Amino acid sequence: MAGLYIHVPFCKQACHYCDFHFSTAWQHRGRLVEAMRNELRLQQAYLPGREVHTVYFGGGTPSLLSQPELALLLTTIHEHYLVPPAREITLEANPDDITPDSLSRWRQLGVNRLSIGIQTFQEPLLHQLNRAHSRAQALQCIPLARAAGFRNISLDLMYALPGSTVASLARDIDQAVALGPQHISIYGLTIEEKTAFGRWHQKGQLKTVAEGEEAAQFELLMDRLPEAGYEQYEISNFAQPGYHSTHNSRYWTGEPYLGIGPSAHSFNGTTRQHNVAHNAQYEKALQQNEIPATVEILTRENQINEYLFTRLRTQWGVDLHELASRWHYHLPEQQPTAWQQAWQAGWLQQHGTVVTLTRQGKLLADAIAANFFAG
Ligand code: SF4
């Protein structure tokens, strides 16, 4: 079961917190679409049997692509890969690109899941983040998508935004729940160095929320979303029954995926491939039929650590038996101090051979995983 990720590296404007790879020169996207089509052709042997069960257009802002550009990419995928009928095809879309026309075109092309970048419903916070959309657009896009026939809609929200409070996050969560999406992803703000927020933070011009406030906001979403019928199946991801993101779940359960486009990553179990994060260099290499990627061979330690890091964040947890049988890694014996500390602190629970995080553990997921790392 493999996934295909297409990175569309264009945005209308730079959000102040974002360090993803993108360019605001989106008028030039036609050349890049051609390069991506060539990469799709050249990489077809990467996935076993060329079979693709999920396709995910991410970015960047894939909703900036025109219908012919999206159609070209999808046709190329169908020419070179085997895509079974019951597949999930996700398009990330920003509220300002969502109209009855665009929705109907995406439906015609076979897109059956939308992931909408709302981040917050509050106008001052949207402005602070430099999002291109308004509160009104955020509110109207889901009813429009539903009216166009979309039955699998995900919203992206953020917490721990500068100036946010538990009360303001509660308003965002209530608003999101009232709109009734099938899936909600919610990420805490991280201040990245090479962003406007990073520069302002360094100069002392950006006041971030206090550590206790961030934890309080995370606890609030762990209360409110399950109460509203959304299961926390990954630390940052909540879904109504039957609506997990199939594509993203593959990342977390270690299944192979192929990433196409500048800065995209691919993974086949033993290697990870990173495409160059530069549009012109990417295009130039593909014009010469070269894949502009560096390949990292994953050591046993890399594989164990990746398993621990991703699986501990999920409801599927870390299977001690799997760790021992695949990599001869006996976690309780090999990390006795961290293991005992985690149990004494009440961060872990165990069913059979599977260990998952408790509510308190979820507040410290990445740090707990790091303490269990091999090597
Ligand atoms: S629209 Fe998305 S990818 Fe583009 S700058 Fe904003 S957060 Fe980053």
Residues whose N, C-alpha, C, O or C-beta is under 5 A from the ligand:
A	BS01	SF4	C11 Q13 A14 C15 C18 F20 F22 G59 G60
